[in-house]
Amino acid sequence: MSVLDKVLSLRPGNTVARVGASSRVPLLNPREPLRALERLPVALACLPVQSKAALPGLLRAARSEDAVLGLACPHPTADRGAAERFIAAVHEAAAEAEHARPLFLQAGPIRVTGSDEDSLAPLREGLFRVVDAGFTLVSLDLSRLDSYAAVEAVNALVGPVTERELALELSAPTPASGGLIDAYRTLLEGLSQWKVPLRFVRVSERDLGGAEPDVGTLRSIVDLATDYNASVCVGDVREGFPRMLPTYVAAGAKKVDCVGPFERLALTSWPPEVRESLESKSTASGVAAGELLSVVEDSLPPLDPQARERLEALSFAEAAEVLAALGAAGTGHSVMRFLAQNQGE
């Protein structure tokens, strides 16, 4: 049995059910590459797919740099078919390129706005669809809740994720008087009492201070998360891109979600009238224009070939820079070999 065959056997059941057992694309739970990289100064890169036309460039960067790559669908519950269309597009691009490096697919961050049943019922239905679509990581944004409401909401929502042993990521609830670290401590302690397995806690670049982040706070969150067998993701990295990426790795982050230039590259690929419409809707809704593009792209006229080629090439260049800055370059084959040799762990 080849290394790839052994790694393919580690794919989650929901992903295999979606893409088919004959697929040769190693779509993994991010827990698996983390096992291989646990003791190394490396963070997993997760990049938002604002436009599916960027996918060939992003995947080519992972192959060129020999790296694990995560791809995020910002709004997987935007409509009933959003999650399935995203998975299909990624799998088609990866299969066509015969992509043989580990990939993981992130849903969200999905915003949780309340802990009452009226708020949770549609989210619960959306999470069932996300899991059935084949995502291997689900990220929930709890920033609009306090810590106690967040624990209650998570416990009510994550059955579809935890029952399938998929990876769960949670952002910080609203900090109380004790601040950000206490908010995480209350969340982690509450989840441990309910035995909710957590793979990542997500702290946004903004909460760390933006372009000049508080590295001490990040290290404290890393230490706290470690006590609960979780890793830290630095999310929504914009201002610190790419300068701060090695600093996040040195501070102990094991996953970094880079918005960086990818949103701008996607937006500028579309004609001015499309950009203006998205920016107007962004101002009205408070949702970033790039995220809105990811929601409505399928309803827009297709990009012309020149714009598509430019987006693919620029996405490749930026993704390669991310992978190198996070220490991920050159780790893809070693992760595959490790997983093939340690399937049963």
C-alpha positions in Angstrom: 0.0 0.0 0.0 1.4 3.4 -1.0 1.9 6.4 1.4 -1.0 8.1 -0.3 -3.3 5.1 0.1 -2.5 4.9 3.8 -3.2 8.6 4.3 -6.4 8.4 2.3 -7.6 5.9 4.9 -7.5 8.7 7.5 -10.1 10.8 5.7 -13.2 11.5 7.8 -16.3 9.5 6.8 -18.4 12.6 6.0 -15.7 13.7 3.5 -15.5 10.3 1.8 -19.3 10.2 1.6 -19.2 13.5 -0.2 -16.3 13.1 -2.7 -16.5 9.3 -3.1 -14.2 6.5 -2.0 -12.5 6.5 -5.4 -11.2 10.1 -4.8 -7.4 10.4 -4.5 -7.4 13.8 -2.8 -6.2 13.7 0.8 -8.9 15.8 2.5 -8.1 15.4 6.2 -9.1 16.5 9.6 -6.5 19.1 10.6 -5.9 17.1 13.7 -3.9 14.7 11.5 -1.2 17.1 10.2 -1.0 18.7 13.6 0.1 15.3 15.0 2.9 15.3 12.6 3.9 18.9 13.2 3.3 19.0 16.9 6.9 19.6 18.0 8.0 21.8 15.1 7.9 25.6 14.8 5.2 25.4 12.1 1.7 26.7 11.9 -1.0 25.5 9.5 -2.0 28.0 6.9 -5.8 28.5 6.3 -6.7 30.8 3.5 -10.2 32.2 2.7 -11.6 31.4 -0.7 -13.3 34.7 -1.6 -13.5 33.6 -5.3 -13.4 30.0 -6.5 -11.3 31.1 -9.4 -8.4 31.5 -7.0 -8.4 27.8 -6.2 -6.0 26.5 -8.8 -3.4 29.1 -7.7 -3.8 28.4 -4.0 -3.5 24.6 -4.6 -0.5 25.1 -6.9 1.3 27.1 -4.1 0.8 24.2 -1.7 2.4 21.8 -4.2 5.2 24.2 -5.1 6.0 24.8 -1.4 5.3 21.1 -0.5 3.0 22.2 2.3 -0.3 21.4 4.1 -3.0 23.8 3.2 -6.3 24.8 4.7 -9.1 26.5 2.7 -12.0 28.3 4.3 -15.5 28.9 3.1 -16.4 32.1 4.9 -20.2 31.7 4.7 -21.0 28.0 4.3 -24.6 28.5 5.5 -25.4 31.4 3.2 -27.9 29.2 1.4 -28.7 25.6 1.3 -26.3 24.8 -1.5 -23.3 27.0 -0.5 -21.4 24.3 1.4 -21.8 21.6 -1.2 -20.8 24.0 -4.1 -17.6 24.9 -2.2 -16.6 21.3 -1.5 -17.3 20.4 -5.1 -15.2 23.2 -6.4 -12.2 22.4 -4.2 -12.4 18.7 -5.0 -12.7 19.3 -8.7 -9.7 21.6 -8.8 -7.6 19.3 -6.6 -8.5 16.2 -8.5 -7.8 17.9 -11.8 -4.3 18.9 -10.5 -3.7 15.4 -8.9 -3.1 17.3 -5.7 -1.4 14.9 -3.2 -0.6 17.1 -0.3 -2.8 17.2 2.9 -5.8 19.5 2.6 -8.3 20.5 5.3 -11.5 22.4 4.6 -12.8 25.0 7.2 -16.4 26.1 7.4 -16.7 29.6 8.8 -16.2 31.3 11.2 -20.0 30.9 11.5 -21.4 33.6 13.7 -23.5 32.5 16.7 -25.7 35.4 17.8 -27.7 34.0 20.7 -28.2 31.0 23.0 -32.0 30.9 22.8 -33.7 28.2 20.7 -34.9 30.7 18.1 -31.3 31.6 17.4 -29.9 28.1 17.6 -32.4 26.1 15.6 -31.4 27.5 12.1 -27.7 27.3 13.1 -28.1 23.7 14.1 -29.8 22.9 10.8 -26.9 24.7 9.0 -24.3 22.7 10.9 -25.9 19.5 9.8 -25.6 20.6 6.2 -22.0 21.7 6.7 -21.0 18.4 8.1 -22.9 16.5 5.4 -21.1 18.6 2.8 -17.8 17.2 3.9 -16.0 19.9 5.8 -13.3 18.7 8.2 -13.2 21.8 10.5 -16.0 23.9 11.8 -15.2 27.3 13.2 -17.8 29.2 15.4 -17.6 32.9 16.2 -18.9 33.4 19.7 -17.9 37.1 20.0 -21.4 38.3 20.4 -22.1 36.1 23.5 -20.8 36.2 27.0 -18.8 33.2 28.2 -21.7 31.4 30.0 -24.1 31.9 27.0 -21.3 30.7 24.7 -20.8 27.4 26.6 -24.6 26.9 26.5 -24.8 27.6 22.8 -21.8 25.4 21.9 -23.1 22.5 23.9 -26.4 22.7 22.1 -24.9 23.1 18.6 -21.9 20.9 18.1 -23.4 17.4 18.2 -23.0 16.9 14.4 -19.4 17.9 14.6 -18.3 16.0 17.7 -20.2 12.8 16.9 -18.2 12.5 13.7 -15.0 13.4 15.5 -14.4 16.5 13.3 -12.3 19.4 14.4 -14.0 22.2 16.3 -12.7 25.8 16.6 -14.1 28.5 18.8 -13.4 32.2 19.0 -13.5 34.3 22.2 -16.8 35.2 23.8 -17.3 38.8 24.8 -14.6 39.5 27.5 -16.1 40.3 30.9 -14.3 42.5 33.5 -11.4 40.0 33.6 -10.5 40.5 30.0 -9.7 38.2 27.1 -7.8 35.5 28.9 -10.5 35.1 31.6 -13.1 34.8 28.8 -11.2 31.9 27.3 -10.6 30.3 30.7 -14.3 30.4 31.5 -15.2 29.0 28.0 -12.6 26.2 28.2 -13.5 25.2 31.7 -17.2 25.1 30.8 -16.6 23.0 27.7 -14.4 20.6 29.7 -17.2 20.0 32.2 -19.5 19.1 29.3 -16.7 17.0 27.7 -16.9 19.0 24.4 -13.6 18.2 22.5 -12.0 21.4 21.2 -9.2 21.4 18.6 -8.6 25.2 18.3 -9.3 28.4 20.2 -9.3 31.3 17.8 -8.1 34.7 18.7 -8.4 37.5 16.1 -5.5 39.7 15.2 -7.7 42.6 16.1 -8.2 41.3 19.7 -4.4 41.0 20.0 -3.9 44.7 19.0 -3.8 44.7 15.2 -0.6 45.5 13.4 1.4 45.6 16.6 0.0 42.6 18.5 0.4 41.8 22.2 2.6 38.8 21.9 2.5 38.2 25.7 -1.3 37.8 25.6 -1.0 35.4 22.7 1.5 33.3 24.6 -0.8 33.3 27.7 -3.7 32.0 25.6 -1.4 29.4 24.1 -0.4 28.2 27.6 -4.1 28.2 28.7 -5.3 26.3 25.6 -2.5 23.7 26.1 -3.9 22.9 29.5 -7.1 21.9 27.8 -5.4 19.9 25.0 -6.3 22.6 22.4 -4.2 24.6 20.0 -4.4 28.3 19.1 -5.4 29.9 15.8 -4.7 33.5 15.1 -7.6 34.6 12.9 -8.5 37.3 10.4 -4.8 38.4 9.9 -4.8 41.5 7.8 -2.7 44.3 9.2 0.1 42.1 10.3 0.4 40.3 6.9 3.0 39.0 6.2 5.4 40.6 8.7 3.9 39.2 11.9 3.4 35.6 10.6 6.7 34.2 12.0 6.0 36.0 15.3 2.7 34.2 15.7 4.5 30.9 15.0 7.2 31.7 17.5 4.5 32.6 20.1 3.0 29.1 19.8 0.1 29.5 17.3 -0.4 26.3 15.4 -2.8 27.7 12.8 -3.1 31.1 11.2 -6.0 32.3 9.1 -4.7 34.9 6.6 -7.1 37.3 4.9 -4.2 39.5 4.0 -4.3 40.5 0.3 -6.6 37.6 -0.8 -9.8 39.6 -0.4 -8.4 42.5 -2.4 -7.1 40.3 -5.2 -10.5 38.6 -5.5 -12.5 41.9 -5.5 -10.2 43.6 -8.1 -10.7 40.7 -10.5 -14.3 41.7 -11.0 -15.5 44.7 -13.1 -15.9 48.1 -11.3 -19.7 47.9 -11.3 -19.6 44.6 -9.4 -17.0 45.9 -6.9 -19.1 49.1 -6.3 -22.2 47.0 -5.7 -20.4 44.7 -3.2 -18.8 47.7 -1.4 -22.2 49.4 -1.0 -23.7 46.2 0.4 -20.7 45.8 2.7 -21.3 49.2 4.1 -24.9 48.5 4.7 -24.5 45.1 6.2 -21.2 45.3 8.1 -19.9 42.2 6.3 -16.6 42.5 4.4 -17.0 43.0 0.7 -14.8 40.0 0.0 -17.0 37.8 2.2 -20.0 39.0 0.3 -18.3 38.1 -3.0 -17.9 34.5 -1.7 -21.7 34.4 -1.1 -22.9 35.8 -4.5 -20.1 34.7 -6.8 -22.2 31.9 -8.3 -24.8 34.4 -9.4 -22.3 36.7 -11.1 -21.2 36.5 -14.8 -18.0 34.4 -15.0 -14.7 36.2 -15.0 -13.1 36.7 -18.3 -10.0 34.4 -19.0 -7.5 37.2 -18.5 -8.9 38.2 -15.1 -9.1 34.5 -14.1 -5.4 33.9 -15.0 -4.3 37.0 -13.2 -6.2 36.0 -10.0 -4.7 32.5 -10.1 -1.2 33.8 -10.6 -1.4 36.4 -7.8 -3.1 34.0 -5.5 -0.3 31.5 -6.1 2.4 34.2 -5.2 0.7 35.4 -2.0 -0.1 31.8 -0.8 3.5 30.7 -1.4 4.6 33.7 0.8 2.2 32.7 3.6 3.4 29.1 3.6 7.0 30.1 3.8 6.4 32.6 6.5 4.6 30.1 8.7 7.4 27.5 8.4 5.2 25.2 6.4 7.3 25.0 3.2 8.8 21.6 2.8 6.6 19.8 5.3 4.0 18.2 3.0 5.8 15.0 2.2 7.1 14.6 5.7 3.6 14.9 7.1 2.3 12.3 4.6 5.1 9.9 5.6 4.4 10.4 9.3 0.7 9.8 8.9 1.3 6.7 6.8 3.6 5.3 9.5 1.3 6.3 12.5 -2.2 5.6 11.2 -3.4 4.0 14.4 -2.5 6.8 16.8 
